[in-house]
Amino acid sequence: MRRVKIAPARPDPTDVDATGSDRRAAGAQQRAGRRLAAALRAGLYRQLAEDDDRAAYWVRHARIGVWLSEVAGLAALGYVLLTGTPAHRSPVIYGMVVTVLVATPTVLLLPLAQMMRDSRGALLFYGWSAAVGVFIAVAGRIDGGSASPLYAIFFLTLGFMALAYPPGGVLVMGMLMTGVYALVIAPPHVTLSVLFITVVMGAFTMVCAMASANSWAAHDRRLQLMRTMETLAATDPLTGCCNRRAFLGRLEAALDETAPTVVCLVDLDGFKSVNDRRGHGAGDVVLQQVARSLAAAVRETDTVARLGGDEFAVLAEVTAALPADDLAERLRSAVAVAGADVGVTASVGVAEVRPGDDILDLLHRADAAMYRAKTAGGDRVTAVLA
């Protein structure tokens, strides 16, 4: 009997294409969702403070918000007491006004300076504005809808938000407040007056969002300028490494650390002859090459600085895998390679940081060790004598 071999069924190419297309579409939707979430987060949230001065600014802003809330609460209380509107007879409105007057000052009991440095600062302002929106919606609805003047507090809130929220946050919160007025407070009597006020609130929201954008842009420019100035103040303009001022600051901080640390002073041998024979332009090139070589010879956490002229310094943490002698020899070798074409080498003096060290004494020990290396012929490493 003859056997018939049945070949396995092959998948339909159209099914494979359809499955692949579905997966690509799902992946594209996920990526789009992540981009949208990232865009919303960037538009609605910004860290308010990165330093003490900025944190103090936002603490003052929170205090102003408390003051404004108290003024608005007292004004609302006077309104409901002195007018014959439905609010005059509503215990709910009296309860909300008293809640605002009593609860709002408790904001000042919070650790505001710490909160402004993380997400809690932004959440505080968003939650604050949301609570105000709920109170105004309920009070305005009870007080007669569009005829109630209590909705005017929305404008005060929007103006306050323009000074605190990022532009996206101002826009979203303003649109929500405008929608609350048009869809919650005003109905069922939606008149031309209601539409007019809705348009004005929308326009005021846009103005506040633009004011917020300008404020944050000015802050970003100031921050960038300050960082640029700090970088320039701490950077040697020729080599791009730290200058003497920045090095001394980091050295002072290192004296308080418990990790074993070493200072290496690197003085170039034969550099003067480069300037004499080839000019100062060639000497500048050598200094730049040496700075790059020293930076490549150490870790990113270590500090390479140009103290002036042809003298460099390295502040580094030493370990069992990289003791002080090996580090100094690595620095000497790096300079020898960088200056091989022009005959430049390095005399390296090594001094370990001791408990209770003084900066001047520490640098004096390293300088003395470097001087011994130079007087011994250069291109060598000398450590501080015990």
VOGU-3710 file (C-alpha; in Angstrom, 3 decimals, decimal comma):
1> mrrvkiapar> 0,000/0,000/0,000  1,403/3,325/-0,981  1,721/5,936/1,744  0,902/9,536/1,034  3,021/12,076/2,834  1,000/15,087/3,963  2,980/18,319/4,162  2,338/20,537/7,184  0,038/23,412/6,541  1,821/26,651/5,785
11> pdptdvdatg> 0,624/29,813/7,437  -1,273/32,182/5,244  1,081/35,095/4,389  -1,813/37,481/4,771  -2,370/36,257/8,362  1,326/36,760/9,155  1,252/40,235/7,678  -1,896/41,044/9,607  -0,364/39,849/12,898  2,801/41,838/12,278
21> sdrraagaqq> 0,794/44,908/11,412  -1,276/44,536/14,584  1,862/44,264/16,698  3,426/47,286/15,043  0,221/49,249/15,504  0,042/48,256/19,185  3,682/49,206/19,650  3,112/52,548/17,957  0,111/53,212/20,200  2,155/52,400/23,301
31> ragrrlaaal> 4,963/54,717/22,212  2,450/57,452/21,411  0,872/56,970/24,835  4,257/57,242/26,553  5,115/60,381/24,586  1,748/61,892/25,473  2,227/61,064/29,160  5,729/62,559/29,091  4,436/65,685/27,350  1,621/66,071/29,894
41> raglyrqlae> 4,039/65,630/32,773  6,434/68,185/31,304  3,593/70,617/30,673  1,898/70,241/34,050  4,768/69,602/36,424  8,071/71,312/37,100  10,308/71,116/40,129  9,771/74,430/41,818  13,080/74,866/43,652  16,623/73,582/43,357
51> dddraaywvr> 18,316/75,751/45,971  17,552/77,607/49,198  16,867/80,943/47,516  14,317/79,482/45,111  12,699/77,456/47,902  12,382/80,634/49,981  10,699/82,327/47,004  8,032/79,618/46,796  7,512/79,643/50,558  6,764/83,369/50,276
61> harigvwlse> 4,411/82,561/47,409  2,550/80,040/49,565  2,217/82,668/52,305  0,773/85,106/49,761  -1,701/82,385/48,755  -2,765/81,985/52,375  -3,249/85,744/52,659  -5,298/85,875/49,456  -7,446/82,953/50,611  -8,141/84,695/53,905
71> vaglaalgyv> -9,072/87,932/52,120  -11,348/86,053/49,706  -12,928/84,118/52,581  -13,617/87,275/54,575  -15,041/88,984/51,492  -17,324/86,003/50,851  -18,401/86,006/54,499  -19,254/89,702/54,330  -21,187/89,103/51,136  -23,358/86,307/52,512
81> lltgtpahrs> -23,983/88,205/55,758  -24,949/91,516/54,184  -27,004/90,410/51,183  -30,388/88,776/50,876  -29,304/86,140/48,361  -29,885/82,401/48,882  -26,342/82,209/50,268  -27,481/84,287/53,254  -29,565/81,361/54,529  -27,247/78,503/53,551
91> pviygmvvtv> -25,373/76,737/56,388  -23,284/74,961/53,727  -21,753/78,217/52,526  -21,112/79,394/56,085  -19,438/76,071/56,801  -17,213/76,321/53,700  -16,216/79,916/54,495  -15,281/78,982/58,060  -13,346/75,968/56,744  -11,355/78,216/54,416
101> lvatptvlll> -10,615/80,767/57,132  -9,543/78,132/59,655  -7,903/75,484/57,472  -5,926/77,613/55,022  -3,412/78,964/57,589  -2,494/75,363/58,451  -0,616/75,304/55,151  2,073/77,328/56,921  2,592/74,437/59,345  3,794/72,189/56,522
111> plaqmmrdsr> 7,539/71,743/55,782  7,194/74,090/52,822  10,919/74,605/52,174  11,423/70,852/51,754  8,201/70,353/49,794  9,182/72,956/47,188  12,222/70,844/46,286  10,199/67,818/45,146  6,832/66,898/43,653  4,956/67,821/46,840
121> gallfygwsa> 5,331/71,537/46,076  3,505/71,331/42,761  0,903/68,964/44,208  0,251/71,440/47,024  -0,597/74,241/44,600  -2,668/71,988/42,331  -4,609/70,572/45,270  -5,103/74,055/46,688  -6,542/75,379/43,423  -8,722/72,303/42,971
131> avgvfiavag> -10,183/72,777/46,462  -10,874/76,448/45,689  -12,603/75,423/42,468  -14,854/72,945/44,291  -15,776/75,487/46,966  -16,603/78,183/44,419  -18,651/75,750/42,304  -20,765/74,672/45,266  -21,126/78,178/46,701  -21,951/79,744/43,335
141> ridggsaspl> -24,528/77,075/42,583  -26,248/77,600/45,929  -26,078/81,391/45,598  -28,100/81,541/42,409  -25,813/80,368/39,638  -24,753/82,942/37,084  -26,235/85,746/39,178  -23,780/85,059/42,015  -20,653/87,229/42,136  -18,747/84,497/43,982
151> yaiffltlgf> -17,435/83,133/40,669  -15,205/86,262/40,528  -12,872/84,453/42,936  -11,936/82,313/39,925  -10,128/85,328/38,470  -8,164/85,800/41,680  -7,208/82,125/41,617  -6,130/82,272/37,965  -3,956/85,298/38,649  -2,294/83,478/41,539
161> malayppggv> -1,756/80,397/39,369  0,004/82,454/36,707  2,797/83,057/39,226  3,105/79,439/40,379  2,089/76,960/37,709  3,884/76,075/34,477  1,990/77,326/31,394  0,366/73,958/30,749  -0,897/73,804/34,317  -2,347/77,299/34,103
171> lvmgmlmtgv> -4,086/76,423/30,854  -5,571/73,170/32,163  -6,721/74,596/35,490  -8,095/77,718/33,803  -10,052/75,656/31,308  -11,443/73,528/34,148  -12,529/76,622/36,082  -14,092/78,132/32,975  -15,919/74,863/32,344  -17,110/74,739/35,965
181> yalviapphv> -18,592/78,199/35,622  -20,253/77,523/32,259  -21,450/73,968/32,967  -21,965/73,817/36,736  -22,578/77,280/38,196  -24,483/79,018/35,397  -27,036/76,380/34,209  -29,894/76,260/33,619  -29,956/80,002/32,919  -27,300/80,234/30,180
191> tlsvlfitvv> -27,678/83,776/28,911  -25,571/86,045/26,748  -24,107/87,408/29,962  -22,967/83,900/30,905  -21,416/83,370/27,488  -19,670/86,737/27,712  -18,171/85,900/31,116  -17,145/82,449/29,836  -15,274/84,032/26,920  -13,611/86,554/29,234
201> mgaftmvcam> -12,510/83,784/31,609  -11,102/81,825/28,683  -9,209/84,871/27,435  -7,946/85,613/30,944  -6,725/82,022/31,160  -4,696/82,523/27,976  -3,211/85,762/29,336  -2,259/84,022/32,578  -0,714/81,116/30,645  1,399/83,540/28,597
211> asanswaahd> 2,464/85,356/31,782  3,450/82,004/33,286  5,426/81,079/30,156  7,294/84,388/30,262  8,008/83,999/33,981  9,378/80,469/33,636  11,387/81,397/30,533  12,973/84,313/32,396  13,772/81,990/35,305  15,336/79,431/32,959
221> rrlqlmrtme> 17,474/82,128/31,344  18,637/83,391/34,732  19,392/79,855/35,866  21,343/79,093/32,691  23,273/82,340/33,046  24,122/81,590/36,667  25,307/78,088/35,804  27,386/79,450/32,943  28,964/82,023/35,228  29,665/79,385/37,871
231> tlaatdpltg> 31,262/77,155/35,255  33,392/79,978/33,911  34,439/80,980/37,423  35,592/77,425/38,129  37,178/76,599/34,754  40,594/77,320/33,326  39,826/79,044/30,007  42,781/77,516/28,140  42,570/73,854/29,106  38,933/73,522/30,178
241> ccnrraflgr> 39,852/71,796/33,440  39,288/73,219/36,916  41,133/76,363/37,907  42,951/77,024/41,163  39,879/78,467/42,884  37,726/75,439/42,126  40,507/73,041/43,066  40,967/74,637/46,475  37,219/74,430/47,058  37,130/70,729/46,255
251> leaaldetap> 40,252/70,139/48,319  38,633/71,837/51,301  35,591/69,580/50,924  37,857/66,516/50,656  39,456/67,316/54,025  36,119/66,541/55,672  35,789/63,165/53,972  36,941/59,899/55,514  37,964/58,220/52,252  41,739/58,089/51,664
261> tvvclvdldg> 42,654/60,913/49,304  45,857/62,082/47,677  47,065/65,321/46,110  49,501/65,147/43,192  51,233/68,292/41,979  52,354/67,938/38,366  54,973/70,425/37,139  56,056/70,209/33,499  59,747/69,735/32,666  61,095/71,472/29,593
271> fksvndrrgh> 57,988/73,521/28,972  59,808/76,856/28,946  61,939/75,746/26,017  58,776/74,998/24,014  57,624/78,602/24,441  61,110/79,891/23,610  61,612/77,742/20,519  58,100/77,444/19,098  56,177/80,323/20,595  53,415/80,595/23,130
281> gagdvvlqqv> 50,823/79,220/20,722  52,667/75,902/20,629  53,001/76,030/24,406  49,225/76,464/24,736  48,693/73,388/22,577  50,992/71,390/24,844  49,096/72,520/27,932  45,825/71,474/26,347  47,228/68,066/25,418  48,590/67,560/28,930
291> arslaaavre> 45,236/68,479/30,499  43,420/65,970/28,298  45,969/63,260/29,078  45,728/63,831/32,825  41,936/63,752/32,693  42,081/60,468/30,754  44,433/58,970/33,339  42,070/59,424/36,291  38,447/58,638/37,061  35,526/60,967/36,433
301> tdtvarlggd> 35,135/61,464/40,169  38,721/62,760/40,476  39,706/66,387/39,893  42,276/67,687/37,451  43,136/71,379/37,767  45,566/73,839/36,282  46,969/75,918/39,125  48,747/78,347/36,828  51,471/78,411/34,209  52,668/74,862/33,597
311> efavlaevta> 51,639/73,498/36,982  48,736/71,070/37,334  47,196/69,336/40,318  45,175/66,159/40,747  42,899/65,365/43,689  41,968/61,692/43,740  40,669/59,014/46,037  43,117/56,131/46,408  42,148/52,490/46,781  43,873/49,137/47,138
321> alpaddlaer> 43,515/48,703/43,384  44,978/52,144/42,680  47,380/53,262/45,433  48,938/56,718/45,471  52,243/55,627/43,894  50,504/53,909/40,978  48,264/56,921/40,411  51,221/59,307/40,390  53,134/57,073/38,007  50,129/56,957/35,717
331> lrsavavaga> 50,064/60,766/35,670  53,793/60,978/34,933  53,451/58,485/32,085  50,441/60,342/30,631  52,423/63,601/30,469  55,419/61,833/28,951  53,237/60,499/26,144  51,462/63,831/25,566  54,745/65,794/25,462  56,889/63,259/23,653
341> dvgvtasvgv> 57,064/65,275/20,427  58,325/68,417/22,156  60,422/66,890/24,942  58,049/67,751/27,807  57,862/65,477/30,859  56,543/65,919/34,408  57,829/66,050/37,955  55,109/64,725/40,247  54,929/65,357/43,972  52,577/63,218/46,029
351> aevrpgddil> 51,045/64,031/49,426  48,343/62,012/51,127  45,609/63,821/53,011  45,961/63,308/56,752  43,322/63,771/59,464  43,231/67,385/60,594  45,230/68,587/57,600  45,415/72,261/56,713  45,146/73,123/53,025  48,297/75,217/52,988
361> dllhradaam> 50,317/72,585/54,841  49,043/69,857/52,532  49,950/71,811/49,396  53,310/72,699/50,899  54,124/69,000/51,408  53,084/68,159/47,849  55,067/71,104/46,499  58,168/70,072/48,429  57,891/66,549/47,045  57,472/67,879/43,514
371> yraktaggdr> 60,509/70,147/43,931  62,643/67,157/44,979  61,536/65,304/41,857  62,464/68,267/39,684  65,872/68,828/41,271  66,595/65,135/40,864  66,325/65,466/37,099  62,569/65,522/36,479  60,360/62,949/34,794  59,834/61,140/38,069
381> vtavla> 57,540/60,747/41,050  58,439/61,714/44,612  56,245/61,193/47,636  56,292/63,079/50,915  58,901/61,732/53,286  57,363/60,099/56,349
//
